[in-house]
């Protein structure tokens, strides 16, 4: 009997593999857009790299991510397996929608990516260049309908800055907000709007297929592998980069936050994730911990100033 007891004790003393965490990631937008793509890219990377055994993605669209944010904050308190994707668009939407729920209601983990805005028109459009689009905008601002993401988000901000740089009253722009990249893309391809604006990755396939014409990018300099001028080359002093982040639930312990952060850092450094960044044209802007929280506070403050500047908030 003693031998059996000893064997059992020895077996119990053997270190077992640490169980990989299961995660559920909320993309607070409809399928097809940048947040959805980010969440699903995280899903595949976390699983393929063995960081997580199971990752599920849910979509809760509406109001620039603030509907999903409120649901996440209310339903995930203390849950170390719940994550939500957000970013610049959500910061703007919180301000323009005067949302009672802000990013203070969640636990920011890390900034993941940066992506410049692409301005496109359908291939059949008579508009051939950014100069053509700006000329029409100056002549009749209302005649240029812009299809993009949520009101107050990066796309909307970029259009407002383009109008201002062109000498057009930003409050006169005809901006049509869509809750997801898939809906916006369908409207652009269908000619329901004059021009579209979003991250390059959301248009890349259609540009390559000749279905969309890329007029300009919102980067400071021309981007490698993208055949398009910058807005500055078109005489518009505008540079805008969208960024995306991941946050965890409220009410977590320091140890839980540290464990989640470690998983996300492993993901961001992995070959799988780096390959995804290259494929989608996303810039690696990874930043975590106190540095990210400090940068987030600065971004919220600067976004509020830009939104006031272009008349989207008082």
Secondary structure, DSSP 8 states (H G I E B T S, - for coil): -HHHHHHHHHHHHS--------EEEEESS-TTSHHHHHHHHHHHHHHHTTS-S-EEEEE---GGGHHHHHHHHHH-TT-TTEEEEEEHHHHHHHHHTT-S--GGGSEEEEEEEEEEEEEEEETT-S--SHHHHHHHHHH-GGG-EEEESSTTSHHHHHHHHHHHHTT--GGG-EEEE-SSHHHHHHHHHTTSSSEEEEEHHHHHHHHHTTSEEEEEE-SSS--TT----BTGGGT-----EEEEEEEE-SS--HHHHHHHHHHHHHHHHSHHHHHHHHHHT-EEEEEEHHHHHHHHHHHHHHHHHHHHHTTS--
